[in-house]
Amino acid sequence: MKKTASKAKIIASARVHDKDTGSPEVQISLLQQNINSLSSHLKKHPKDVDAKRGLLEIVAKRRKLLNYLEKKSKKRFNALNKKIKA
Protein backbone atom coordinates (compact mmCIF):
# COMPACT_ATOMS: atom_id res chain seq x y z
CA MET A 1 0.00 0.00 0.00
CA LYS A 2 1.30 3.45 -0.83
CA LYS A 3 2.32 5.74 1.99
CA THR A 4 -0.33 8.40 1.28
CA ALA A 5 -3.10 5.82 1.08
CA SER A 6 -2.09 4.23 4.37
CA LYS A 7 -1.78 7.66 5.99
CA ALA A 8 -5.26 8.63 4.78
CA LYS A 9 -6.64 5.35 6.14
CA ILE A 10 -5.09 5.96 9.56
CA ILE A 11 -6.40 9.54 9.65
CA ALA A 12 -9.89 8.33 8.72
CA SER A 13 -9.90 5.74 11.50
CA ALA A 14 -8.59 8.05 14.24
CA ARG A 15 -10.19 11.41 13.46
CA VAL A 16 -12.56 13.12 15.87
CA HIS A 17 -14.61 14.95 13.23
CA ASP A 18 -14.86 15.03 9.41
CA LYS A 19 -12.09 17.56 8.67
CA ASP A 20 -9.77 16.48 11.48
CA THR A 21 -6.11 15.98 10.58
CA GLY A 22 -4.26 17.38 13.61
CA SER A 23 -5.95 16.20 16.77
CA PRO A 24 -3.81 14.31 19.29
CA GLU A 25 -5.57 11.07 18.37
CA VAL A 26 -4.58 11.40 14.71
CA GLN A 27 -1.02 12.43 15.53
CA ILE A 28 -0.56 9.54 17.95
CA SER A 29 -1.95 7.05 15.43
CA LEU A 30 0.43 8.29 12.73
CA LEU A 31 3.37 8.13 15.13
CA GLN A 32 2.34 4.59 16.08
CA GLN A 33 2.50 3.59 12.41
CA ASN A 34 6.02 5.08 12.14
CA ILE A 35 7.07 3.26 15.32
CA ASN A 36 5.84 -0.05 13.93
CA SER A 37 7.66 0.41 10.62
CA LEU A 38 10.91 1.48 12.30
CA SER A 39 10.69 -1.43 14.73
CA SER A 40 10.43 -3.92 11.89
CA HIS A 41 13.33 -2.17 10.12
CA LEU A 42 15.49 -2.42 13.24
CA LYS A 43 14.77 -6.15 13.55
CA LYS A 44 16.38 -6.63 10.13
CA HIS A 45 19.13 -4.02 10.66
CA PRO A 46 20.03 -3.97 14.37
CA LYS A 47 23.16 -1.83 13.89
CA ASP A 48 21.32 1.07 12.25
CA VAL A 49 22.05 3.66 14.93
CA ASP A 50 20.35 6.53 13.08
CA ALA A 51 17.09 4.63 12.81
CA LYS A 52 17.31 3.70 16.49
CA ARG A 53 17.75 7.35 17.45
CA GLY A 54 14.82 8.35 15.26
CA LEU A 55 12.69 5.66 16.86
CA LEU A 56 13.50 6.97 20.33
CA GLU A 57 12.55 10.51 19.26
CA ILE A 58 9.22 9.32 17.84
CA VAL A 59 8.46 7.31 20.98
CA ALA A 60 9.18 10.37 23.14
CA LYS A 61 6.93 12.56 20.98
CA ARG A 62 4.12 9.98 21.20
CA ARG A 63 4.55 9.81 24.99
CA LYS A 64 4.25 13.62 25.26
CA LEU A 65 1.07 13.61 23.18
CA LEU A 66 -0.38 10.78 25.26
CA ASN A 67 0.37 12.69 28.47
CA TYR A 68 -1.29 15.79 27.01
CA LEU A 69 -4.36 13.85 25.94
CA GLU A 70 -4.60 12.15 29.34
CA LYS A 71 -4.58 15.54 31.09
CA LYS A 72 -7.06 17.06 28.64
CA SER A 73 -9.60 14.24 28.40
CA LYS A 74 -9.30 10.94 30.25
CA LYS A 75 -12.21 9.51 28.23
CA ARG A 76 -10.53 10.21 24.86
CA PHE A 77 -7.22 8.89 26.22
CA ASN A 78 -8.78 5.59 27.30
CA ALA A 79 -10.58 5.15 23.97
CA LEU A 80 -7.35 5.78 22.03
CA ASN A 81 -5.38 3.48 24.31
CA LYS A 82 -7.81 0.63 23.64
CA LYS A 83 -7.64 1.30 19.90
CA ILE A 84 -3.82 1.29 19.84
CA LYS A 85 -3.49 -1.90 21.88
CA ALA A 86 -6.08 -3.76 19.81
TORMIKE-639936 format. One record per residue: residue number from 0; x, y, z of N, C-alpha, C, O, CB in turn; chain. Coordinates in steps of 0.1 Angstrom, whole numbers. Glycine has a CB too. Layout:
<sites>
num	n_x	n_y	n_z	ca_x	ca_y	ca_z	c_x	c_y	c_z	o_x	o_y	o_z	cb_x	cb_y	cb_z	chaine
NUM	X	Y	Z	X	Y	Z	X	Y	Z	X	Y	Z	X	Y	Z	A
...
</sites>
This chain:
<sites>
num	n_x	n_y	n_z	ca_x	ca_y	ca_z	c_x	c_y	c_z	o_x	o_y	o_z	cb_x	cb_y	cb_z	chaine
0	8	-12	0	0	0	0	9	12	0	19	13	7	-10	0	12	A
1	5	22	-8	13	34	-8	12	42	5	2	41	12	9	43	-20	A
2	22	50	7	23	57	20	12	67	22	6	68	33	36	65	21	A
3	8	74	11	-3	84	13	-17	77	15	-25	82	23	-4	93	0	A
4	-19	66	9	-31	58	11	-32	53	25	-42	53	31	-32	47	1	A
5	-21	48	30	-21	42	44	-22	54	54	-29	52	64	-8	34	47	A
6	-16	65	51	-18	77	60	-32	82	60	-38	85	71	-8	88	55	A
7	-39	82	49	-53	86	48	-62	77	55	-71	81	62	-57	88	33	A
8	-58	64	54	-66	54	61	-65	55	77	-75	54	84	-62	39	57	A
9	-53	58	81	-51	60	96	-58	72	101	-64	72	111	-36	61	99	A
10	-57	83	93	-64	95	97	-79	93	97	-86	98	107	-61	107	87	A
11	-84	86	87	-99	83	87	-103	75	99	-114	77	104	-103	76	74	A
12	-95	66	104	-99	57	115	-97	64	128	-104	61	138	-91	45	115	A
13	-89	74	129	-86	81	142	-92	94	144	-91	100	155	-71	81	144	A
14	-98	100	134	-102	114	135	-114	116	144	-122	107	146	-105	119	121	A
15	-115	128	149	-126	131	159	-138	137	151	-149	134	155	-121	142	169	A
16	-135	144	141	-146	150	132	-142	149	118	-131	145	115	-150	164	136	A
17	-151	153	108	-149	150	94	-136	157	88	-129	150	80	-160	156	87	A
18	-133	169	92	-121	176	87	-109	175	96	-100	183	94	-124	190	84	A
19	-108	166	105	-98	165	115	-85	158	109	-86	147	104	-102	157	127	A
20	-74	166	110	-61	160	106	-50	162	116	-39	157	115	-57	166	92	A
21	-53	170	127	-43	174	136	-46	171	151	-38	176	159	-40	188	134	A
22	-56	165	154	-59	162	168	-49	152	174	-42	145	166	-74	156	169	A
23	-48	152	187	-38	143	193	-40	129	189	-31	121	187	-39	145	208	A
24	-53	124	187	-56	111	184	-50	107	170	-44	97	168	-71	108	184	A
25	-51	116	160	-46	114	147	-31	114	148	-24	105	142	-51	125	137	A
26	-25	124	155	-10	124	155	-4	112	162	6	107	157	-6	137	163	A
27	-11	107	172	-6	95	179	-7	83	171	2	75	170	-13	93	193	A
28	-18	82	163	-20	71	154	-9	70	143	-4	60	140	-34	71	148	A
29	-6	82	138	4	83	127	18	80	133	26	73	127	4	97	121	A
30	21	85	145	34	81	151	35	66	154	45	61	153	35	89	164	A
31	24	60	158	23	46	161	27	38	148	34	28	149	10	42	166	A
32	22	43	137	25	36	124	40	37	121	46	27	117	17	42	112	A
33	46	49	124	60	51	121	68	42	131	79	37	127	64	66	123	A
34	64	41	143	71	33	153	71	18	149	81	11	150	64	34	167	A
35	59	13	144	58	-1	139	68	-3	127	74	-14	127	44	-4	136	A
36	68	6	118	77	4	106	91	5	110	99	-3	105	73	14	95	A
37	95	14	119	109	15	123	113	3	131	124	-2	131	112	28	131	A
38	104	-2	139	107	-14	147	110	-26	138	119	-34	141	95	-18	157	A
39	102	-28	128	104	-39	119	117	-37	111	124	-47	108	93	-41	109	A
40	121	-25	108	133	-22	101	145	-25	110	155	-31	106	134	-7	97	A
41	144	-22	123	155	-24	132	157	-39	136	167	-43	140	153	-17	145	A
42	146	-47	134	148	-61	135	157	-67	125	164	-77	127	134	-69	135	A
43	156	-62	112	164	-66	101	178	-60	102	187	-66	98	157	-63	88	A
44	179	-48	107	191	-40	107	194	-35	121	193	-23	123	191	-28	96	A
45	199	-44	130	200	-40	144	211	-29	146	211	-23	157	203	-52	152	A
46	221	-28	137	232	-18	139	229	-5	133	238	4	133	244	-24	133	A
47	217	-2	128	213	11	122	211	21	134	199	22	139	201	9	113	A
48	221	28	138	220	37	149	212	49	146	204	53	155	234	41	153	A
49	212	54	134	204	65	131	189	62	132	181	70	137	207	70	117	A
50	185	50	127	171	46	128	167	44	143	156	47	147	169	33	120	A
51	176	39	151	173	37	165	171	50	172	162	52	180	185	29	172	A
52	179	60	169	178	73	174	164	80	170	157	86	178	189	83	170	A
53	161	78	157	148	84	153	136	77	159	127	84	163	147	82	138	A
54	137	64	162	127	57	169	125	62	183	114	64	187	130	42	169	A
55	136	64	190	135	70	203	129	83	203	121	87	213	149	70	210	A
56	132	92	193	126	105	193	110	104	190	103	111	196	132	113	182	A
57	106	95	181	92	93	178	85	88	191	73	92	193	90	84	166	A
58	91	79	198	85	73	210	83	84	220	73	85	227	93	61	216	A
59	93	93	222	92	104	231	81	114	227	73	118	236	105	111	233	A
60	80	116	215	69	126	210	55	120	212	46	127	216	71	129	195	A
61	54	106	210	41	100	212	38	100	227	26	102	231	42	85	207	A
62	48	98	235	46	98	250	41	112	254	32	113	263	58	94	257	A
63	47	123	249	43	136	253	28	139	248	20	144	256	52	147	246	A
64	25	134	236	11	136	232	1	128	240	-10	133	243	10	132	217	A
65	5	116	244	-4	108	253	-6	114	266	-17	114	272	2	94	254	A
66	5	120	272	4	127	285	-6	139	283	-14	141	292	18	131	290	A
67	-4	146	272	-13	158	270	-27	154	269	-36	160	275	-9	165	257	A
68	-30	143	261	-44	138	259	-49	133	272	-61	135	275	-44	128	249	A
69	-41	127	281	-46	122	293	-50	133	303	-60	132	310	-35	113	300	A
70	-42	144	303	-46	155	311	-58	162	306	-67	167	314	-34	165	311	A
71	-60	163	292	-71	171	286	-84	163	287	-94	169	291	-68	174	272	A
72	-84	150	284	-96	142	284	-93	128	287	-88	121	278	-104	144	271	A
73	-96	123	299	-93	109	302	-101	100	294	-97	89	291	-96	107	317	A
74	-113	104	290	-122	95	282	-116	93	268	-116	81	264	-136	101	281	A
75	-111	103	262	-105	102	249	-92	94	249	-89	86	240	-103	116	242	A
76	-85	96	260	-72	89	262	-75	74	263	-68	66	257	-65	94	275	A
77	-85	70	271	-88	56	273	-93	50	260	-89	38	257	-98	54	284	A
78	-101	57	252	-106	52	240	-94	49	230	-94	39	223	-116	61	234	A
79	-85	59	229	-73	58	220	-64	47	225	-59	39	217	-66	71	220	A
80	-62	45	238	-54	35	243	-59	21	239	-51	12	236	-53	36	258	A
81	-72	19	240	-78	6	236	-76	4	222	-74	-8	217	-93	6	240	A
82	-78	14	213	-76	13	199	-62	10	195	-60	2	186	-81	26	192	A
83	-52	15	202	-38	13	198	-34	-1	202	-27	-8	195	-29	23	206	A
84	-39	-6	214	-35	-19	219	-42	-30	212	-38	-42	212	-38	-20	234	A
85	-53	-27	205	-61	-38	198	-54	-42	185	-60	-50	178	-75	-33	195	A
</sites>
